[in-house]
Amino acid sequence: MSEPERGNELAERDFDEPTLLIKLSDVDDETLRNKYRLYERTRGEWAASLERVRDIRLALAVVGGRVVEVYRVAGWFRSAETMHIDPDFSPASGRVEFVGNLASQELRDRYRGRAAHDLFSGRNPIRYIKS
C-alpha cells in the first residue's frame, strides 16, 4: 500500500457508533453507478443474527478495499421479510438484511473513498465495529 493510501486507511478509532462494513465482490460498473442496485447488493443477505446487528445503524459498502457508499440503517430483518427489486430473489435461511437510506452527506464525505483493507481479516465479508 502506498503512503497516500495508508494515510487514507480507516481504523476502528474513526467510528463513533456501531457500524457494519460489508465487503462486496463481483460488483460491476453498472451496479456502482446505480444507487438502487448498489443498495440492494449491500443490504442483504448476511450470515449474522438479528441480536448481533440490531443496534447497528450505519452500514458501509466496501468494493475493492474502498468504501463506495454509506447507509443509515432504519432496521434489520430476517431475510425475505422485506421487498426486493429482483423478482427472482430466493432467500437463504438464517440470513439478515437491512432497510435504510443514504447516510447524511457529512457521513458520506467522511467515509466514502477511504481504504478499509486493514479492517478485514480472513474471508468473512462483514466486519463489526463498536458492536
N, C-alpha and C positions, 0 to 999 in steps of 0.2 A: 504494500500500500504506500502511495506517495505521501510526502509530507503534507501537502494541502488537503489530501483526503483524510489523513489522520486527525487534523485539526477540526474536521467536519464530522468526525465519528461520534455517534450518540453513545452515551454512557447512562447507567441507571440513575445517576445524580441529576440528569437532565429532565427527569419526570417528576411532577409534583402530585400525581394522582394515579390510582390503579389503571394500568394500561395493558392492552394485549397487542403485541406485534405479530403480524401474520405474514409469513413468507409465502408468496405465491410463485408457482412455477408454471412454465409453458404459457406465459401471457403474451399474446400477440399485440402488435402496434395498434390495431383497431380497438382492442379492449382498453388499452392505455389511453386512447383518445376519447373514449366514450364513457362518461362518468357513471352512467347506469350499469353498463356491463362490468366496469371495474368494481362498482359497489356490490353487484351480485356475486362476483368472484370472491370478494373479500369477506362478505358477511356470513357465509355458511359453507359448509358443514364441517365442524371441527370436533375432534375427539377430545371432549372436555365435559366436565359435569356442570350442571346448572349451578350447583352450590359453589363451585370454584370461580365461575365467571360472573355471578350475579351482581357484584359490586363494581365490576369494570365498566367504565363509562367512556373510555377512549380506546379506539382501535386504529392501528396504523397498518396500511398495506405496504409491504416491502417486496420490491421486484429487483432482481439483480443486485441485491445488497443495499439498495437505497429506498428510502421512504418515498412512495409515489402519491399517497393520499392519506388523509386523516379524517376519521369519522367520530361523531359524538353518538354514542350508543344510547338508544332510548330504552331498550330492553333485550333480554336474552330469552330464547325459546328452544324447546326441543325441535329437532329438525322436522320440517314439513308442517309446523304449526302456523307458518305464515305463508303468504302468497309468493310465488316465484314467477319470473318472466318466462322462463323456459317451460313450455308445455310438456316436455318430455322428462321433467325433473323427477327423479326417483330417489326418495330419501333413504339415507343409511341409518340403521339402527344405532342408538346410543350416541348420537352426534347433537351438537348445538349450533345455533345460528343467532345473529343479532339483527335487529332493525334499528335504523338510525338515520342520521343526516350528515352532510359535510360538517366538520367542526368549524368553529369560528375562524375567521381569517387570521387572527393572531396565532392560534394554534397551528394552522396550516402553514403559515410563514415560519414558525419556529421549527417544525419537523420536516416538512417536505424537502426533498433533495439531500437530506443528511444520510450519511452512511450508517448502516446498522450491522455490519459484519460481526463485530465483537460481541454483540448481544445474543447471538445464536450459537449453540453448540450442538453437535450431533445432527440427527436427521429430523428432529421434531420441528414442524413448520410454525408452531406457535411459541411465543415467549411471553411469560407473565412478568410484569414489572410492578412492584409495590402491591401485589395482591395478597 
